[in-house]
């Protein structure tokens, strides 16, 4: 058989489709007689916009929709007119939504007139490969573009079998997509490594796939949904992706002038933390939470092969959480290679200093640690298993080891209190030398999250999110099964406090590029306060060049220097007193309490409940060009914090 594998907009432009790459390799391995072609619809759409708008709709406009407007439904709306044969469909709803949310839709309105012509051209290009089967993958904003293409393909050539799969098809969502769109012959719910080859065998024989778990199919006019798979696919069945066709398309594309290409790999599936403590707001992984990971050697071999083949050094891992085994095998192997890689990883935020240092040595330059909040009580409401103090330590150590740390401040949890935010907002000016969140975001109600599956957690009322009013022409009862996001009455902080949180994070973001708070051990010599060696025993200088703070250098001597080193780990004052006593410093608790208040007043520590954690970094932070200069050679006169 001839099979066309398709990924439509709005995938990120700089990366190949991992799903298409995996399926291509899978079909080649399991059905070597089949011919496989690929259609890179996301890339072609960006090219189409660039050409037909005379260069006005650039890849930058594309990426705004793909990256920044995922939860607005805008990308789907662009193609919904094609799906419903009405170029004005949903425009009134979209305009009303944009007015309520303050969203800009100018580029969307300029994109939509091109959509119908693009879908027609895409269908012709896919059918030019003379496929027996067209398999499409859908995640986030790929639903409506994929549906529009499938509909056009069936209109032009009804005998071609259309198959849709991907994370948007998980569980009840897949059946709703199938039964509401009869031009979809099959929908694969769940992982495809077993289901897709079995389905292809049925298509080739002309038999009904009633025995293939997870597959939706038509029994006359009735949509059948086979039971979902009982188990997950063993990680050993995953092939190494084939990106050769993507590379050829990308290299010849005018889009290549606008983006830096990156490789994408998969080391693990599921979430080992979610298996034990599912974060209350998170709907990722859907019905596939079980954690499975490749061996470190297998993952390194795959990266090594792809890097050699494609001559690219930027590597994005799609794992929802790093396997802790990789700190013993994969990361040391990557560090030993001395390759000039730049790797992205999602990690848990309670990593140790040594683990973060290893990430840096292994060329992991970009981490997403799931910090979410700096308040321990709110983190407990999330079931994150980490404290605010530990999150601040992680931010500081990422700065120390030149890791770009990407995170968002989440709020709106049932049970949160105003004081959970006021005490953090008041301390945010002290954090301006650490990487700020991308913004403050009210949590959404996501299908599969504990908030969704257990209304007793606080979200008792829900309805399909308003964004779907400008996406689908379907009744509410169908949307209840089809969509991923739901609207619910707002909980948690609102009004003035919500505004304060957003504004303080904006100020933090603006100040970060030129803010520094650097810890410098004093070189051993006759002036060292307690005769130390300039490392773990001598005096400390703290050079403060944060925006909004007086430019000054603080000097810590004697027990204060020893105490501040202890605060690197985060300590309560009683615990700090015990640690100092063990080191030979007998310091009354009231003296420590007074000193702690001074440190807070100078913004040198962060307070999380009763825990204090030191804020200065131990290395000059790395900044992008233009983000601000390093500390000047001439430093201010030291002033002791006594």
N, C-alpha and C positions, 0 to 999 in steps of 0.2 A: 504494500500500500504506500501511497504518498501522503505525507502528513505535513501540514503547515503549522508551525508553532508561533503564536502571536502574543505580543505584549503591547497594549495600547497606552495612550497618555493616561495618567500623568506621572509616570515614573521619573525619578531623578535622571537628568540628562547625562551626567558624567559617568554613569555606571551601566554595565550590561544588566540584563534581566537574569538574576540568579535562577528564577523559576524556569525560564526558557532554556538556559544553559544546562540545568540539571535534567530537564525532560529530554533535551536533545541527546545528552550522553546516555540517559536511561534507555531510550528507544534504540539507539545504536547498539547498546549492550544486549538488550533483551530481544530485539527484533531486527537483527542485522540485515535482513532483506528489505526492510522498509527504507524509503527515501524521505529525508527530513529537510524541509526548508524553514527559514525563519523570516518573520516580518517584524521589524523593530518600529512599531507604530509610534512610540513616544518620540523617537528620533525624527521620524518622517514628519510628524505633526509640527515639531519645532522648525524643521526646514521649510515646511509648507507656509507657516506663518511668516517666516522671514522673507520668503520669496514673494508671496502674494500681498504683503503689506508694504512692499517697497522698503523693507528694512526697518519699519517702525515697530513691529512686534518682534522683539529680539528674544533670544533665550533667557534674558533676564526677566522679561514679562512672563514667559513660560514658568520659570522657576518660582516666581512669586506665587503663582497658583499652586504649583506642585508642593512647595515647602511651607509657605506661610498661611495658606488658606484651605488646608486639608479639612478642617472641621467646619467649614462654611458651605461645603457642597458646590462651590463655584465651578470647579473643573467638570463635574457631572452636568451642571446646568448648560455649559457651553455646547454640549452634545445632545441635550434632551430634546431640542427642536428637531434634530434628525430622527430621533427615536419615535417621536409623535407626529412627524410630518407637519410641523407648525413652527415656523421660525420665530413666532412670538410667544411660544408656549413658556409659561413660567416667568415671563419678564416682569409682569406686575408683582408677583410674589417676591421675586428677587429684589426688585427696587424697594419694596416695603421692608424687606429684611435688611438691606443695606442701610436704609434710613434709620432703622432701630439700632443697628450695631455700629454705625459710623464707618462702614466698610466702603472702600473705593472699588467701584466696578467698571471704571472707564475702559480698562484693557479687556475685560470680559465682553463688553458690548462690542468692541472692535474685533474680537476673536470669533464670536458666534457666526457672523455671516460667512465665514470661511469653512465652517464645520461640515456642512452638507457636501460641498464639493470634495473635501478631504476624504470623507467616508466613502464616497463613490470611487475615488481614486484608489483608496486603500483596498477596497473590495476587489477592484480589477487587478491590483498588484498581487494580492494573495491568490486569487484564482488563476493568475498567469502561471503559477507553479503547478497547475492542474492537480490540486489535492483531492484525495478521497475524504480526508478528515482535517478539520481546522480546530486546533486546540488553543484556547485563549486562557490567560491567567489574569486574575483580578484581585487587587488589594487597594483599599481606600478609594481613591477617585477614579478607578478604572472600570467601574461597573457600567455606567451609561455609555462611554465610548465603545466598550466591548459589545454591549447589547446592540448598539446602533450598527456596528460592523456585522455582527452575526445576522441581524435582520436583512441587511443588504445582500450578504452572501447567499442567504436562502432565497431571496427574491430573484437573484440572477441565476443561481444554479441550485435548485431545490434538492438535488441528489447528494450534494456535499453534506457530510455529517458534521454538525457543530457541537463542540464540547467546551464547557466552561468549568474552571476550577480555581483554587486559590483561597486565601484566608477569608475573602468576602462570601465564600460559599460554605463556610463551616456551619454544621448543625442545621437548625431550622432556616437559617438564611438561604442556604443552598436550595432547599425545597421550594421556598417562596420565589426565588429567582426562576426556578424551572417552571413551576405551574402557572406563573404569570406571563411567561414569554415562550410561546409555543415554537418559536424559531430556534430555540435551544433544544437540540436533540438530547443532550445529556449534560448533567451537572455532576461533578465529582466533589463530594463533601469529605473533607479531611485530607490526609496525606495521599499523594498520588503514586508513590513508588511501587506499590502493589496494584492499586486500582487501575491505573492508566494502561499498563500493558494487558491486563485482563480484559478491560473494556475494548481495547483495540482488537483483541482476538475475537470477541463477540461481533464487533462491527464487520470484521473480515468474513466471518462465517454467516452474517446476516441473522444472528440469533439475539434474543432478548437477554440483557445482562442482569437477569434477576438474581444471580448468585454472587454478584460483585458488591461487597460491602461498601456503603457510602454513596453509591451511584443512583442518580435520579434518571428515569427514562420514561418514555411514553408507551402506555399500553392502550392503543387506540387513541381516544381523546382524554385518557386519564393519566395524570402525572403520578408515577410510582416513585417512592423514595425507599430504597433498600435500607435495612438497618445500618447504623454507623459501625465502623470497625471497632472491635472489642479491645484491641491493643494498638500500640503505636508501632511505627516502622523502626526496626533495629537500625542503629546508626551505620552499621556495616553495609547496609543495602544502598546507602547513598553513593551515587557516582561522583566523580570529580567533574565539575561543570565544563562544558564545551563553549568557549566564547569566541571561537574563530570567526564565525559569521558576523557577530557583533563588531569585532575588531575591523573587519573589512568595511562594514557599513560606516563605522565611526570615522575611520581614516579618510574616507572619501566625502564626508559630510561637511558642509559649511559651518555646522554647529561646532565643529572641533576648534574653530578659532575663538570660541567664547567660553569654553569650559576645559578644565583639566581632567582627563580621564582617570578613573580609579577602578581597581579590581574589587570584586565582592566575593567573599567566601563564607562558608558555614562550618563552624566547628562543633556546634551543639544545637539541640532543639529542646524546647521546654524551659522550665525554670526550677532549679533545685530549691530556691527559697520559697517560691510559690507552692511547691508540693507540701511544705510544712506550714507556712504562714502566707497565705495569698494576700498580697497588698489589697486593701479594701476597695480602692478606686480603679484597679488595673484590670482591663479586659483582654490584654494580650495573651496569646497562646490558646485562647478559646477553650476547646475541649481537649487540647493536646498539651497538658501541663507537664506530663512526665519528662524528667530531664534525662537526656542522653547526650554523650559527647564522644567525639573521635579521640583517639590517642594523640598526644602531643606530636609524636613523630609523624603520624598520618596527616595531621593538619599542616605541619611544617613542610612535608613533602608536596602537599597540594599547592601551598603558597609558592614554594620553590619552583614547581613546574609552571605555574601561571605567570610568575614574574619573569622567568626565563623566556617563556613563549611570547608574552605580550610586551615585554620591555617596559613595564610599569611598576613603580615602587610604592604607590599609594594603595593601601589595602583596607577595605571596609569589612569588618566581620558583622554578620547580621544576628549573632547570638544575643538573646535577651539578657543573658548574664554569663560572665566568664566562668568556665569550669575551674574549680579550685585546683584540680590536678595540673592545670597548665602552669601553675607557679613552680611545679616540680619538673615538668618536662618541656612543654612548648616554649615558654618564655625564656628559660636558660638557653635553649637551642637557638632561639631568635637572637638573643644577646650575643652568643658566641659567633654568629655568622658575620657580624660587623657589616651587614648590608645596610645601606642608607634607606631603610624602609620608613614609611609613615603609616602606622596601623591605628585604626579606630576600634575601641572596645567598649561595650557596656559592662560595668562592674557594679559590685555592691559597695556602698559607701563606707563600710567599716573595715576597710583594708588597713593593714599595718604600715608603718613607715617603710619597713623593709620590702613589703610587697609593692608599694607604690614606686620605690626606687628601682625594683626589678622591672616594672612596667616601663620606666624611663630607659633603662639600659637595653631593653628589648625593642626599642624604637616604637613603642606605643606612645604616640604623640597626642592622641585625642581620646579622652574618656568621657563616658556618660555615666556618672556614678549614682544616679537616682537619689540625689540629696533631698529634694522636694520641700524640706522645711528645716528650720534651725531651732524649733521648739520641741522639746522631748515629749511633752504631753500630746501635741498634735501628731507627732511621729508614732506615738502609741495608738492613736485613733486610726492611723493608716496600717498598723501592724507591720511597720518597717523593720523592727528589730534593731534599731540604732538610736543613739541620742543626738541631740543638737550639738553638744560639745564634740562628739566624734565626727559629725559632719564638718564642723569648722576645722578640725584637725586634718581631715581629708582635703579640704580646700587648700589649707596651708601647705601640705606636703605635695599636692599637685603643683603648686607654685614653685616649691623648692626643686622639683624634678622636671620642670619645663613641660608639664602635661597640660594641654588645653582641657579645661574642665567645663562641660556643658551641662546645665541643669535649669530647671524652672521652679519657681516658688509656687506651690499649690496651696489653695485655701478653699474654704467652703465645706468643711467636713462637719457632719452632724456631731454636736457635742463640743465643738471648739468654743473658746471664750475670747472676749476682747483682750484680756490680759495675756493670752497666749501670743498675741501679735504686738501689743504695745511694747512689751519688754524686748522684743526682737527689733522692732522699728527703731527704738531709741538707741540700740547698739549698732545699727547698720553703718553709721558714719565711721565707726572704728574698723569696719571691714573693707574699706574702699581700696585697699591694696591687694585684696583677694578677688578672684574672678567672680563677677556678679552673675546672678541668674539671667536667663534670657528674657525674663519678665515674670509678672505675677499673674497666675491663671486660675480662675475658678474651675474646680474639677467638673468634668462632664460625667454623666451617668452612662457607662459603657456596658454593652451586653457582655456576659460572662464574668463580670466583676462581682465580688461579694456584695457590693452595694446594690447590684442589680438582682442577684439571685436570692438575697436575704433582705427583704424590705424592712425587717426589724432593726437593721442598722441605721435607719433614718429616712430612707427615700421610699415612702409608702405610695406616693403618687408619681406616675410617669406616663409619658406619651411619646410617640416618635418625635424626634427633634424637629423644630421648625424648618431647619435647612432642607428637609426632604419635601417640603411643600413646593419648592422650586426645582425639584429633581425628578420626582416620580408622579405619574398620573395613575395612582392606585388608591384604593380605599384604605382607611386607617387599619382595618383588621388585617390586611395584607402587609402593610408597613410594619405592624407589630412584630411580624416574623422576619421581615426582610432586612431591617436596618440595624446598624451597630450603635448609634447614639440616641439617647433619649433625653427629653426635657423633664425637669422636675422642679418644684418650688425651691428657691434658693435657701440654703442653710448656712450657718456660720456667720462670719463677719460680713457686714454690708455697709453701705453709705460712706460716712466720713472716714472710718477706719480703713475700709477697703481702698478709698482714694489715697489715704496716707501711705499705705503699703506700696501701691503702684508708683506714687511719686518718689518715695524714698529709693526704690529700686532704680528708677530712672536717674536719680542723682548719683547713685552708686555706679551705674553704668557709665555715666559721663565722666566721673572722677577717676575711674580705674586706670586708664592708660597712663596717667601722670602721677599716680600715687605709689609710694614706697614706704615700707616699714621693715627695716633690715636689722637683724641681730648680728653683732660683730663681737666675737671673743677678743679680749685684750691680750696682746702678745705678752708672754711672761717677761718680767723685768722688775726693777726696784720699785715701780709705782703700782704694781699689781696689788689689789686690795687685800687678798688673803693668801698671797704667795702661790697662786695657782700657776698652771702651765699654759694658760691661754686657751685651753680646750674645755675640759669638763670641771675645772676648779677655779679658774681665774675670774676676773671681773668681766662684766658684759656691757657693751655699748648698744643702745637701741636708737637707730637713726630714723627719725620720723619726718617723712616728706609726703604725707597724705594730704590730698585736697581737703580744705576745711579745717585743718589742724595747724597749730603753730609749728614752724620749722624749728626743730630742736633735736639734740642728742641727749638721751638719758643714760646715766651711768649707774650700774648696779654693782654693789660691792658686798663682801662678807657673806652673811647668810642670805641676803636678798638675791645675790647671784645664784647661789645654790638653789634657793626656793624657785626662782624663775625657770631654772632648767627643769625642775620637777613639773612645773605647770605646762611644759611642752606636751606632757602626756594627758593633761587634764586631771585636776585633783580638787577634792573638797578641802576646806581649811583644816579640819581635824586630821585628815589623811596627810596633808602637807606637813602638819606639825610632827606627826609620827615619822615621816620620811626624813625630815630635818634632824630629829633627835637621833635617828640611826646613823646619820652622817656626822654627829658631834655638835649640832647646833641646837641648843635649848632656847626656843623662842616662845614666849607666852602667846596664848591663843588671841588675846586682845590686841597684841602687837601685830600679829598676822592679819587679823580682821581689819585693823586700821590701814595696814599696808595694801591689802586687797582692795579697799575702797579707793586708795590713791591710784592703783593700777587701772581700775575701772574708769576713774575720772580722766586719766590720760589716754584711755582707749588702747591700752597695751594688752588687755586680756578680754576674753568673751565670757560672760556669765550665763550658764545654763542651769537653772535651779540653784543648787549649792555648789556646782562645779565651776572652777575657773580654768580656762585653757589659754595658753600664751598665743598671741597673734603674730609676732614678727616672723618673717621668713629668714632662713639661714643662707640664702643665696640671692644674688641680684636677679630678680625675675626677668624672664625672657618676654619681650614685647615685640609686636610686629613693627616694622618701620613706620615712624610717625606717631607711635603710641606714647612717646615721651622718653626723655633721656634717663640714663641711670643716675645714681647718686653722684654729685660733684666730688671732685678730689678733696676740696676744702670743705670740711664738715663743721657744723656749729660747735661751739664750746660745750663739752659734756656737762650735764646737770644731773646730779644724783636724785633718784626717786627714793626718798628715805622714809 
